[in-house]
Amino acid sequence: MSLGNAPDYASIHHYYDPVEVCFLCDYLRMPRPDALKSRQLEVRLDDPVGQSPEGFIRPVIGAGGSDILLIENSVARLVLNAIEDRLPQWFARRDDGELVSSRESQSGRSTGVPLLPTYLFSINWASTGPGLDWPEDYHMGYLPGFDVLVVTASQPSTDVYAYHDQAIGWFLASGDVEAGIKAIIVGWWQAQASCLQERWEELTGVGLINGQAERWADEVWVEEEEQES
């Protein structure tokens, strides 16, 4: 899906800086504003946070040098910037007693209009050992000026996708919100199921989406079981 026309940069510049507009346009598959068509993305190679000095989001190379989800991660970090401390993470204590997190701390974006995402729900894919879970949180954020809602998935480590957060889909804000969320998340799970990922074990938190998540999962993995039989 594409939005077609380029956004009016004059009407959205107070929400985003030029680089953010570029990767948002690239993600939404729409032309960049004329003033930004030749703009090169500032991709950070050795900065795990991926921010400009003013706090604006910058694409960053993922763990192990992966850039497969570079744009998806940039969009997710933009959407989730205001709630970074609520995203999945693990903590460990070094030999010197210092407590460290699996997530590098980000500063708030330098905009007078912060983006405030909506919490959808959380799952645990599996418990593979004592205290070793594989949680995933889902949020939805509105992108002013583009008039779309973006759904994100977040994990506490970069082991699976090389990034902690990914934008996994979007839909027009004027559409049916629950139907839009379902289509994106079911598609995300179907991609996991096609790679032989078993159904997630537990619904660990609910927000805008609650019991629907269980029914959506049943649709995905029951369909997989029927195809196998």
Secondary structure as GFF3:
##gff-version 3
##sequence-region A 1 229
A	DSSP	alpha_helix	9	12	.	.	.	ID=ss1
A	DSSP	alpha_helix	18	28	.	.	.	ID=ss2
A	DSSP	three_ten_helix	34	36	.	.	.	ID=ss3
A	DSSP	three_ten_helix	63	65	.	.	.	ID=ss4
A	DSSP	alpha_helix	70	80	.	.	.	ID=ss5
A	DSSP	three_ten_helix	81	86	.	.	.	ID=ss6
A	DSSP	beta_strand	91	93	.	.	.	ID=ss7
A	DSSP	beta_strand	99	101	.	.	.	ID=ss8
A	DSSP	beta_strand	118	129	.	.	.	ID=ss9
A	DSSP	beta_strand	132	143	.	.	.	ID=ss10
A	DSSP	beta_strand	148	154	.	.	.	ID=ss11
A	DSSP	beta_strand	165	172	.	.	.	ID=ss12
A	DSSP	alpha_helix	177	194	.	.	.	ID=ss13
A	DSSP	beta_strand	202	206	.	.	.	ID=ss14
A	DSSP	alpha_helix	212	228	.	.	.	ID=ss15
###
